[in-house]
């Protein structure tokens, strides 16, 4: 097993990424990347566009192609540095699907039955859902274990999948009496662990929500952002001076969370700045900080998308580095399981 720190995470390229994706994931990756540079121990970062996960539900091929490249552009525009991190497309490293099959043969059905996201996504159409939607936690486990990952930055809603990954790695190692896989640790960072819908503070902000006013995309214009914040659901009470008083006010808590995250401060500190204000005076301030943070990101995304040659060079270099690690793991796994080597 690897002794160095290796970080792996990824986002599905479906629709445009939102501030929830940025604050809950990408912004934290940038922070981890910076910490790794200042750390004496060697840290390797791998950030993936998980396009194989995207097809667990039907996708328009043209939109998937565009969204995959735009997601990669967003990583770069947000501060992921290809000199410090490997950025690559999941399907460009074929070992992901090979390891997923090998692990699926050792994954108990009971484990998959406990996965809450399948129940949420399949809903009442569970009998019509594809096998991929049901079994994708095993693919996610393969994504992580393939790189002997030590740390997985995830949101609260993905922690269950990392726990299953740990269980699967431990089960494999125990079954074959070999330390084949590193046991990864989930990393949940920051105040903005989960950004909620602007229309319903009890639901997570989602790229697939039917209402465009439920979310802010990283590519939204300043005018779009201003309108969405203006229409965001609130309550009638003024903003409090302590986080405890926000617990029964989900919409207020969500907007304060956004404000704090974009200001790089704690929610308590943010409340000290705005306590006593009503939403008519607070919303313009929130709009300003969001626009200020997202404008350079939006402009950089457009730059990469307008000239994709550099983007593809970065992705090709990233997949080459990732493949080098992945091939060693997949070969070790197959040898452990008793497969005959090619050209043996």
C-alpha positions in Angstrom: 0.0 0.0 0.0 1.1 3.6 -0.6 2.7 5.5 2.2 2.3 8.9 0.7 -0.8 11.1 1.0 -2.9 10.8 -2.1 -6.2 12.7 -2.5 -8.9 11.7 -5.0 -12.3 13.2 -5.8 -14.5 14.0 -8.8 -17.7 15.6 -10.0 -20.3 14.4 -12.5 -20.4 16.4 -15.8 -24.2 16.9 -15.9 -25.7 20.3 -16.6 -23.7 23.4 -15.5 -21.9 23.3 -12.1 -23.4 25.3 -9.3 -22.1 27.3 -6.3 -23.0 24.1 -4.4 -20.4 22.1 -6.4 -17.9 25.0 -6.0 -18.2 25.6 -2.3 -18.9 22.0 -1.3 -16.1 20.5 -3.4 -13.9 22.4 -5.8 -13.0 25.3 -3.4 -12.0 22.7 -0.8 -9.8 20.9 -3.4 -8.0 24.1 -4.0 -7.4 24.5 -0.3 -6.1 20.9 0.0 -3.9 21.5 -3.0 -2.3 24.5 -1.3 -1.9 22.7 2.0 -0.1 19.9 0.1 2.4 22.3 -1.3 3.3 23.6 2.1 3.4 20.2 3.7 6.8 18.4 4.1 5.1 15.1 3.3 4.5 14.3 -0.3 0.9 14.9 -1.4 -0.5 13.8 -4.7 -3.8 15.2 -5.9 -6.1 13.5 -8.5 -9.3 15.3 -9.5 -11.5 13.5 -12.0 -14.5 14.3 -14.2 -16.6 11.2 -13.5 -18.3 10.9 -16.9 -19.0 7.2 -16.3 -21.2 8.1 -13.3 -23.1 10.6 -15.4 -24.5 7.8 -17.7 -26.3 6.1 -14.8 -29.2 8.1 -16.1 -29.9 8.9 -19.8 -27.7 11.7 -21.2 -27.8 13.6 -24.5 -24.4 12.8 -26.1 -23.8 16.4 -27.3 -24.6 17.9 -23.9 -22.5 15.3 -22.1 -19.5 16.0 -24.3 -19.8 19.8 -23.7 -20.4 19.4 -20.0 -17.4 17.1 -19.6 -15.1 19.7 -21.1 -16.8 22.6 -19.2 -16.4 20.7 -15.9 -12.6 20.3 -16.6 -12.5 24.0 -17.5 -14.2 24.9 -14.2 -11.6 22.9 -12.2 -8.9 25.0 -13.8 -10.8 28.3 -13.6 -11.4 27.7 -9.9 -7.7 27.3 -9.1 -6.9 23.6 -9.6 -3.3 23.8 -10.9 -2.2 21.1 -13.3 1.3 21.5 -12.1 0.2 20.5 -8.6 -2.7 18.2 -9.4 -3.7 15.6 -12.1 -7.0 16.5 -13.9 -8.4 13.8 -16.0 -11.6 12.3 -17.5 -12.7 9.0 -15.8 -13.5 7.2 -19.0 -9.9 7.9 -20.3 -8.6 5.5 -17.7 -10.1 2.1 -18.6 -9.0 0.5 -15.3 -11.9 2.2 -13.6 -14.5 -0.1 -15.3 -12.3 -3.2 -15.0 -11.8 -2.7 -11.2 -15.5 -1.9 -10.8 -16.4 -5.4 -12.3 -13.8 -7.2 -10.1 -15.1 -5.4 -7.0 -18.8 -5.9 -8.0 -18.2 -9.7 -7.7 -17.3 -9.2 -4.1 -20.0 -6.6 -3.2 -22.9 -8.0 -1.1 -26.3 -7.0 -2.4 -27.2 -6.0 1.1 -24.6 -3.2 1.0 -26.1 -1.8 -2.2 -29.6 -2.1 -0.8 -28.7 0.3 2.0 -27.4 3.0 -0.3 -29.9 5.9 0.2 -29.0 7.8 -3.0 -30.4 5.0 -5.2 -33.7 5.2 -3.4 -33.7 9.0 -3.8 -32.8 9.0 -7.5 -34.8 6.1 -8.6 -37.9 7.2 -6.7 -41.1 5.4 -7.7 -39.5 4.2 -11.0 -37.2 1.8 -9.1 -38.1 -1.2 -11.3 -37.2 0.8 -14.5 -33.9 2.1 -13.2 -30.7 0.8 -14.9 -28.3 -1.5 -13.2 -25.7 1.3 -13.3 -27.7 3.5 -11.0 -28.1 0.7 -8.5 -24.5 -0.5 -8.7 -22.6 2.8 -9.1 -21.4 2.8 -5.5 -19.1 -0.1 -6.5 -17.8 2.0 -9.4 -17.2 4.9 -7.0 -15.3 2.5 -4.7 -13.2 1.4 -7.7 -12.5 5.1 -8.5 -11.1 5.6 -5.0 -9.3 2.3 -4.5 -7.7 2.3 -8.0 -5.3 5.1 -6.9 -4.5 3.8 -3.4 -6.2 6.9 -2.2 -5.6 8.0 1.4 -8.1 10.9 1.7 -11.4 11.6 -0.1 -12.8 15.1 0.1 -16.6 14.6 0.0 -19.8 16.2 1.0 -22.0 14.9 3.9 -24.2 13.1 1.4 -21.3 11.1 -0.1 -19.9 9.9 3.2 -21.9 6.7 3.1 -20.3 5.8 -0.2 -16.8 6.3 1.3 -17.8 4.1 4.2 -18.8 1.3 1.8 -15.5 1.8 -0.1 -13.6 1.3 3.2 -15.7 -1.8 4.0 -15.1 -3.2 0.5 -11.3 -2.6 0.7 -11.1 -4.2 4.1 -13.2 -7.2 3.0 -10.9 -7.7 -0.1 -7.7 -7.4 2.0 -9.1 -9.9 4.6 -10.4 -12.4 2.0 -7.0 -12.6 0.2 -4.9 -12.0 3.3 -3.1 -9.2 1.4 -2.8 -5.5 2.0 -3.9 -4.9 -1.6 -5.9 -1.7 -1.0 -5.2 1.4 1.0 -8.1 2.1 3.4 -9.2 5.7 2.5 -10.4 8.4 5.0 -13.3 10.8 4.1 -12.4 14.5 4.5 -15.4 16.8 5.1 -14.2 20.4 5.1 -15.5 23.9 5.6 -18.7 25.6 6.8 -20.4 25.1 3.4 -20.6 21.3 3.6 -24.0 21.4 1.9 -25.5 24.3 0.0 -29.3 24.2 -0.2 -31.8 25.2 -2.8 -32.6 28.9 -3.0 -36.3 28.0 -3.3 -36.4 25.5 -0.4 -33.8 25.6 2.3 -34.5 22.0 3.3 -33.4 20.5 0.0 -29.9 20.3 -1.4 -29.1 22.7 -4.3 -29.3 20.4 -7.4 -28.2 20.8 -11.0 -31.3 18.8 -12.0 -33.9 20.8 -10.1 -36.7 21.8 -12.5 -36.5 25.5 -11.3 -33.5 27.4 -12.5 -34.1 29.9 -9.6 -33.2 27.1 -7.2 -29.5 27.4 -8.0 -26.7 29.6 -9.1 -24.5 28.3 -11.9 -20.8 29.2 -12.0 -21.4 30.5 -15.6 -24.4 32.8 -14.6 -24.1 36.4 -15.6 -24.1 39.1 -12.8 -27.7 39.9 -13.9 -28.8 36.3 -13.5 -27.1 36.1 -10.0 -28.8 39.3 -8.8 -32.2 38.1 -10.0 -31.9 34.7 -8.4 -30.8 36.1 -5.0 -33.6 38.7 -5.2 -36.1 35.9 -5.6 -34.5 33.5 -3.1 -37.0 32.4 -0.5 -36.6 34.0 3.0 -38.6 34.6 6.1 -39.8 37.8 7.8 -37.5 37.9 10.8 -34.3 40.0 10.9 -31.0 38.2 10.8 -29.9 36.9 14.3 -26.5 37.3 16.0 -25.9 33.6 16.7 -26.0 30.4 14.6 -28.3 28.7 17.2 -31.1 31.1 16.2 -30.8 29.9 12.6 -31.5 26.3 13.2 -35.3 26.6 12.6 -34.8 29.1 9.7 -33.4 26.9 6.8 -33.6 29.6 4.1 -31.9 32.2 6.3 -29.2 29.8 7.3 -28.6 28.9 3.6 -28.1 32.5 2.5 -25.8 33.2 5.5 -23.8 30.1 4.7 -23.3 31.3 1.1 -22.3 34.8 2.4 -19.8 33.3 4.9 -18.3 30.8 2.4 -17.7 33.4 -0.3 -16.2 35.7 2.4 -13.9 32.9 3.7 -15.3 33.4 7.3 -17.2 31.3 9.8 -21.0 31.6 10.0 -20.7 33.2 13.5 -18.3 35.9 12.1 -20.7 36.5 9.2 -23.6 37.0 11.5 -21.7 39.6 13.5 -21.4 41.6 10.3 -25.1 41.5 9.4 -27.1 40.8 12.6 -30.3 42.8 12.8 -30.5 43.4 9.1 -33.6 42.5 7.2 -33.3 40.6 3.9 -34.0 43.6 1.8 -30.7 45.1 2.9 -28.8 41.8 3.2 -29.5 40.4 -0.2 -27.7 43.1 -2.2 -24.6 42.5 0.0 -24.8 38.8 -0.7 -25.2 39.4 -4.4 -22.1 41.6 -4.5 -19.8 39.0 -2.8 -21.1 36.2 -5.0 -20.6 38.2 -8.2 -17.2 39.3 -7.1 -16.1 35.7 -6.5 -17.6 34.2 -9.6 -16.8 36.7 -12.3 -13.1 35.7 -12.7 -14.2 32.0 -12.7 -16.8 32.6 -15.3 -14.4 34.5 -17.5 -11.7 31.8 -17.2 -14.1 29.0 -18.0 -15.0 30.9 -21.2 -11.3 31.3 -22.1 -10.7 27.6 -21.8 -13.8 26.7 -23.7 -13.0 29.1 -26.5 -9.6 27.5 -27.0 -9.8 23.8 -26.0 -6.3 22.8 -27.2 -4.7 23.7 -23.9 -7.6 22.1 -22.0 -7.1 18.8 -23.9 -3.3 18.8 -23.3 -3.9 19.1 -19.6 -6.5 16.3 -19.6 -4.3 14.0 -21.7 -1.3 14.6 -19.3 -3.6 14.0 -16.3 -5.0 10.7 -17.7 -1.4 9.6 -18.5 -0.3 10.1 -14.9 -3.5 8.6 -13.5 -3.2 5.5 -15.8 0.4 4.9 -14.6 -0.9 4.5 -11.0 -4.1 2.7 -12.0 -2.3 0.0 -14.1 -0.1 -1.0 -11.1 -3.2 -1.3 -8.9 -5.2 -3.3 -11.4 -2.3 -5.7 -12.1 -1.8 -6.2 -8.4 -5.5 -6.9 -7.9 -5.7 -9.4 -10.7 -2.5 -11.2 -9.6 -4.0 -11.4 -6.0 -7.2 -12.8 -7.3 -5.4 -15.5 -9.4 -5.8 -14.2 -13.0 -3.2 -15.4 -15.5 -0.9 -12.6 -16.6 -0.8 -11.7 -20.3 2.4 -13.1 -21.9 2.9 -15.2 -18.8 
